[in-house]
């Protein structure tokens, strides 16, 4: 039996606005359901190792489908919670805050239990979501790693790409 990848209850563990996290989770559910019925197994790949996790979600209704009808925005927003869940599962990291523009990242993550106001142990997290093939997910990861290197942020960085259709999440340090 595979481990669960929990993305709908992140507010219990990640000190980020719970309403924002719920919106991201709704977007993820819409993108997941565009390709799959729950539950599905996702491969999480990081540092040459692969972990299989079961992803479950509450089915979406027409209101959610209509609310998150812009596929590009839903992939971006849904990828945030899937990436948070993946770095929590793989590395014990939780989201602690949004990154400024041009830092080469979307969010900051830090070890569980870190004071969200203390960015001393923070890492930058650059995230992307796609409905592409596994090869396209890998190519996007390389782009995101380069983006973190080109950013103004000085903290170490992680790039994460969520393949909603391929059931693949790649997480690598940049």
Buried (B, 14 or more C-beta within 10 A) or exposed (E): EEEEBBBBEBBEBBBBEEEBBBBBBBBBBBBBBBEBEEBBEBBBBBEEEEBEBBBEBEEBEEEBBEBBEEBEEBBBBBBBBBBBBBBBBBBEBBBBBBBEEEBBBBBBBBEEEBEBEEBEBBBBBBBBBBBBEBEBBBBBBBEBBBBBEEBEBEBEBBBBBBBBBBBBBBBBEB
